[in-house]
Amino acid sequence: MPQAHTPHPGLASGTGSPGWSVDDRCTNCDVARQLAPELIDEHDGRSRVLRQPRDTAEERQLHAVAFACPTRSVRPATGRLDPAWDPFPLPLDDDHRVRFCGHNSPHNAGANAYLVRRSDGTQMMVDTPRWSAALAARYERFGRITDVLLTHRDHAAHGRQYADHLGARLWIHEGDLDAAPDADRVLRGTEPIEIADGMVAHPLPGHTEGSVLYVADEQFCFSGDSFYWSRGRGDLEVAESVTWYSIEALAASLARTAGRLRFEWLLPGHGDRKQLPAAEMVRRLRELTDRVAELRPQPVDFTAVRW
């Protein structure tokens, strides 16, 4: 018999009728709060619905949350999601150069994945959503996908499936090669390398030994789990309590790399996205580098992360 899952408390609509809810499978990956910050917050280490949607726009927000949620924990009162409400891949910028894939995979720690359009009309995929041929076909409608860029080992699931299905090249850094030993392209060392016109890979050991961030056209920074925008702090932040490899290595990586980076959009695997003027991003990244240099190793603790 299928296991029942308990809705999180405090989820009824203003009229007392049942509505949208979050069940106890929620892993606190944060994607729900990224997509609907006024409708969903965190309570007891899990997302919960603050209130029910008041109009069609808010209904669309909660459907986006539901189709992104890696555990399918966010559900309408009926318990069924209508595919007609699936908004993904969701454009993030006005020119639709970057799209959020949605359909986050539980095998990738519920991480965000992205599509970035190149000048020739092709696309690259950064990390991967959950695998399905139907999703691959949906993503490819916006342009042929030539490369699947993995930021690190935690997000390597489905990389080979997407690459093979799409006829794309799979990339990973040598430090995390055991997570994708059949990768087509292997990044090595710590120096940045332009892997395609306008797309630069910056190895950033720290979160994992083979962590990499990718910067497209000095505009979009796909940071994996190296750093993110913290809503709580209102600034750039690192998830120090889930730094698997070395916080000292991350500090050294940032010190080596921060001065080389220029971008306007921060697009992480976990934590919030943010757009700021490039000069402001540079200033905040330098300040983050200084803060991380003061950190010391601590035990891995998922519950200590505050987005």
C-alpha positions, 0 to 999 in steps of 0.5 A, spaced: 500 500 500 502 506 498 505 510 504 501 516 506 504 523 506 502 528 511 501 535 509 505 541 513 500 544 518 498 551 517 495 550 510 488 551 509 485 557 505 482 563 508 475 560 508 477 554 511 477 549 505 483 545 503 487 548 498 495 547 496 499 544 501 506 541 502 507 534 505 512 531 509 517 529 503 519 536 503 527 536 503 528 543 504 531 544 497 528 551 497 526 551 490 519 553 492 521 559 496 525 561 490 519 561 485 513 563 490 516 567 496 510 571 498 506 564 498 511 559 501 516 560 507 520 555 511 518 552 518 521 547 522 526 545 516 521 545 511 517 549 506 509 551 508 504 554 504 503 561 507 496 562 504 492 560 498 493 564 491 488 570 490 488 570 483 491 566 476 498 569 477 499 566 484 495 560 481 501 560 476 506 561 481 504 555 485 503 550 479 511 552 477 513 550 484 509 544 484 512 542 477 519 544 480 519 540 486 524 534 486 519 530 491 513 532 488 511 535 495 507 541 493 500 539 491 493 542 489 487 540 493 485 535 488 492 532 489 493 532 481 497 536 477 494 539 470 500 538 465 497 544 461 499 549 467 507 546 467 511 553 465 518 550 464 523 551 461 521 558 464 525 564 461 528 568 467 531 574 463 527 579 458 531 576 452 529 569 454 537 567 453 536 563 460 531 559 462 530 555 468 529 548 466 524 546 473 523 539 474 528 538 479 531 531 480 531 528 487 538 525 484 541 531 484 539 534 491 533 537 488 538 542 484 536 547 479 538 546 472 538 551 466 538 552 459 543 558 456 542 560 449 548 561 445 549 567 439 548 561 434 541 559 436 544 553 440 543 552 447 547 549 453 544 545 459 548 547 465 546 541 470 540 537 469 533 536 471 530 530 472 530 525 466 525 524 461 525 524 454 519 528 453 522 533 457 528 533 453 524 534 447 521 540 450 527 543 452 530 542 445 524 546 442 528 552 444 534 550 440 539 544 439 543 543 445 550 542 444 553 541 451 551 539 458 555 542 463 556 539 470 558 544 475 560 538 480 559 531 482 552 532 486 549 534 480 551 529 475 545 524 475 542 524 468 548 528 465 549 522 460 542 520 459 541 527 456 547 528 453 546 521 449 539 523 447 541 530 445 547 528 441 551 533 446 558 533 449 558 532 457 563 536 461 565 535 468 572 537 472 577 532 473 576 532 481 569 530 480 570 525 474 568 519 478 561 522 478 561 522 470 567 517 468 564 517 461 564 525 460 566 527 453 570 533 455 574 533 462 576 540 465 583 540 468 587 544 473 584 551 476 585 556 470 579 558 467 578 556 460 574 558 454 570 552 452 566 555 447 565 562 444 563 567 450 563 561 455 568 560 460 569 555 465 572 557 472 574 551 476 573 552 483 575 547 488 571 547 495 564 545 495 567 539 492 574 538 489 571 538 482 566 544 483 566 549 477 562 555 475 561 557 468 560 564 466 556 566 459 558 572 455 560 576 462 553 576 463 550 570 466 554 566 472 552 559 473 555 558 480 553 550 482 553 550 489 559 554 490 555 560 492 548 563 492 544 569 493 541 569 500 535 572 501 536 572 509 542 575 508 541 580 502 547 578 499 552 573 496 553 567 501 556 560 501 553 554 504 559 553 509 555 547 513 555 543 506 562 544 504 564 537 502 571 538 500 574 544 504 572 551 506 580 553 506 580 550 498 574 554 497 577 561 500 583 560 496 579 559 489 575 565 491 581 569 492 584 566 485 578 567 481 574 573 484 578 578 480 577 575 474 569 574 474 564 579 471 557 578 471 550 581 472 546 574 473 547 569 479 544 563 477 546 557 483 544 550 483 541 552 490 539 558 493 536 564 490 538 567 483 539 575 483 541 580 478 545 586 479 549 591 475 556 587 474 560 592 478 555 591 484 556 584 483 564 584 483 564 588 490 559 583 493 564 578 491 570 581 493 566 582 500 564 574 500 571 572 499 574 576 505 568 573 509 570 566 507 577 567 508 575 567 516 571 561 516 574 554 519 572 547 517 565 544 521 561 538 520 557 537 514 550 539 517 544 540 512 539 543 517 544 548 518 543 551 511 539 558 511 537 560 505 
